[in-house]
Each structure stands twice: as C-alpha cells, then as structure tokens.
Amino acid sequence: MHDAYSTRETWPFECVRCLMIWEEDYTVRHLTGLRGAEVEVWSLDGVRVQPPWSGVYCPACGDTDVKIFPRGYLSRHPELRVTRPSRAAPAATSAVPPPAAGPEPAVPASDPGDEPAVPGPVPRRSGRRLSPSSWRPRRLYALIGASALLVAGIEVIGLLRAAHPVH
C-alpha cells in the first residue's frame, strides 16, 4: 500500500443519556492499494480505531446511544458547550475509594520506526463497542423469519386438516 496523504477531522458528539457534548480529533490516512483500491485508516491519539459512525460510547457515562453532529456543526453553534473527554474509563457508581497512589510500572518506550509499513488489523480501543442500533437489522431479520415460520406452520396445519378430515 502506498501512503497518499493524511487529514485531520474533528467529529462532534452528544450523549443522549447524560447530554454531554464533546469532540474527537481523528487522523485519517488515505492509502492506495497495489490494485488502486482506496483505503482509509482512522486513528485517535495515535491508536487505530474504527470510524466514528461505526459505534462510539460516551466517555462520561459509558452509554452507546450517542448522536453524531455534522462536521463543523459546533463551530457554527458556539452556544453549545463542548467538553474534552478524558481517556479514562467512565466513572463507577459504587462508593469504593480510589486505590492508593504507588509507583507505576515501567513501560518500555516504543520506537516510532517500529510501526509496520502496511496497516494490519485494527485493534479495538478499550471502551469502544458497537452501538445497539447496529444490531437492529439482525433483530428485524429474526422477526421476519419467525413470522414466516409461523405462517408456514399454520398453512401446514390447514393442509393436514384438509387431507385428514375428522368424522
């Protein structure tokens, strides 16, 4: 794959549950494959992620019912208050005190040259998951299939009653 160019895109979001509004800054690498196919690789803070329309969670409450604004919407509406999300997991609702601060384990620094030239599979970012709205087509297909089976069963019973009348 050949690296064509990279762009930065800012996507605004709003949580429907807690009404938090925030923006995420994505880096999009536009690549061209050996056969001319175009590929986009999305990254957030240097970590490869799925595109924002494939499922986002609220950093405040963890809910997946998130509304995506059009790009540039918040710059045209300054009355909306934007908060920057923290990269920590959503706050727990229990009253457990935080752990005492201790020495942090040493993490070896990675060399930026270690990154592979060809993007591999996109690792899942902790906390990001598909929204339940992406499951709706499966539910619809299951409902249609169950309805078809019910109608077919009723037809079979009608045929059996016609073939074997009760005297």
KAFEN-V969032 format. One record per residue. N is the residue number from 0. SS is DSSP state (~ for helix, > for strand, _ for the rest). OMEGA is omega as a letter, one per 40 degrees, with the letter a starting at -180 (none if undefined). D_CENTER is the distance of its C-alpha to the mean C-alpha in Angstrom with 2 decimals. Layout:
N,SS,OMEGA,D_CENTER ; N,SS,OMEGA,D_CENTER
This chain:
0,_,i,25.36 ; 1,>,a,26.71 ; 2,>,a,24.96 ; 3,>,i,25.59 ; 4,>,i,24.20 ; 5,>,i,21.44 ; 6,>,i,20.29 ; 7,>,i,18.77 ; 8,>,i,16.50 ; 9,>,a,15.92 ; 10,>,i,13.26 ; 11,>,a,14.26 ; 12,>,i,12.33 ; 13,>,i,14.07 ; 14,>,a,13.47 ; 15,_,a,15.34 ; 16,_,a,16.62 ; 17,_,i,18.13 ; 18,_,i,18.29 ; 19,_,i,17.27 ; 20,>,i,16.83 ; 21,>,i,15.54 ; 22,>,i,14.88 ; 23,>,i,13.01 ; 24,>,a,15.13 ; 25,>,i,13.69 ; 26,>,a,16.16 ; 27,>,i,15.97 ; 28,>,i,18.51 ; 29,>,a,19.98 ; 30,>,i,21.74 ; 31,>,a,24.32 ; 32,_,a,24.96 ; 33,_,a,28.49 ; 34,_,i,28.79 ; 35,_,i,27.46 ; 36,_,i,23.89 ; 37,>,a,21.55 ; 38,>,i,18.32 ; 39,>,i,15.83 ; 40,>,a,14.57 ; 41,>,i,12.13 ; 42,>,a,12.96 ; 43,>,a,12.71 ; 44,_,i,16.00 ; 45,_,a,17.05 ; 46,>,i,14.24 ; 47,>,a,12.50 ; 48,>,i,8.71 ; 49,_,i,6.45 ; 50,_,a,7.28 ; 51,~,a,6.29 ; 52,~,a,6.56 ; 53,~,i,4.11 ; 54,_,a,1.91 ; 55,_,i,4.15 ; 56,_,i,7.09 ; 57,_,i,10.69 ; 58,_,a,12.67 ; 59,_,a,15.77 ; 60,_,i,15.36 ; 61,_,a,12.10 ; 62,_,a,11.44 ; 63,_,i,8.27 ; 64,_,a,10.52 ; 65,>,i,9.84 ; 66,>,i,11.85 ; 67,>,i,11.50 ; 68,_,i,15.05 ; 69,_,i,16.64 ; 70,_,i,17.27 ; 71,_,a,20.51 ; 72,~,a,20.52 ; 73,~,i,21.08 ; 74,~,i,23.84 ; 75,~,a,25.62 ; 76,_,a,25.34 ; 77,_,i,26.57 ; 78,_,i,27.34 ; 79,_,a,23.73 ; 80,_,a,23.38 ; 81,_,i,20.58 ; 82,>,i,19.81 ; 83,_,a,18.39 ; 84,_,i,15.93 ; 85,_,a,17.35 ; 86,_,i,15.62 ; 87,_,i,16.97 ; 88,_,i,15.41 ; 89,_,a,15.90 ; 90,_,i,19.61 ; 91,_,a,21.14 ; 92,_,a,23.35 ; 93,_,a,26.24 ; 94,_,i,29.29 ; 95,_,a,29.29 ; 96,_,i,30.53 ; 97,_,a,28.60 ; 98,_,a,30.03 ; 99,_,a,32.97 ; 100,_,i,32.43 ; 101,_,i,33.73 ; 102,_,i,33.81 ; 103,_,i,30.49 ; 104,_,i,30.36 ; 105,_,i,30.99 ; 106,_,a,28.17 ; 107,_,i,29.51 ; 108,_,i,28.60 ; 109,_,i,27.03 ; 110,_,a,28.76 ; 111,~,i,26.76 ; 112,~,a,28.73 ; 113,~,a,27.23 ; 114,_,a,24.05 ; 115,_,a,24.33 ; 116,_,i,25.30 ; 117,_,a,23.11 ; 118,_,i,19.37 ; 119,_,i,18.61 ; 120,_,a,15.59 ; 121,_,i,12.45 ; 122,_,i,12.42 ; 123,_,i,9.58 ; 124,_,a,9.59 ; 125,_,i,10.97 ; 126,_,i,9.28 ; 127,_,i,5.59 ; 128,_,i,4.88 ; 129,_,a,4.34 ; 130,_,i,6.13 ; 131,~,i,9.81 ; 132,~,i,10.39 ; 133,~,i,9.20 ; 134,~,a,12.01 ; 135,~,i,14.57 ; 136,~,i,16.09 ; 137,~,i,16.87 ; 138,~,i,18.53 ; 139,~,i,20.44 ; 140,~,i,21.68 ; 141,~,i,22.77 ; 142,~,i,24.62 ; 143,~,i,26.31 ; 144,~,i,27.33 ; 145,~,i,28.76 ; 146,~,i,30.66 ; 147,~,i,32.09 ; 148,~,i,33.26 ; 149,~,i,34.90 ; 150,~,i,36.74 ; 151,~,i,37.85 ; 152,~,i,39.14 ; 153,~,i,41.13 ; 154,~,i,42.62 ; 155,~,i,43.67 ; 156,~,i,45.37 ; 157,~,i,47.17 ; 158,~,i,48.39 ; 159,~,i,49.62 ; 160,~,i,51.51 ; 161,~,a,53.10 ; 162,~,a,54.14 ; 163,_,a,55.50 ; 164,_,i,57.06 ; 165,_,a,58.22 ; 166,_,none,62.04
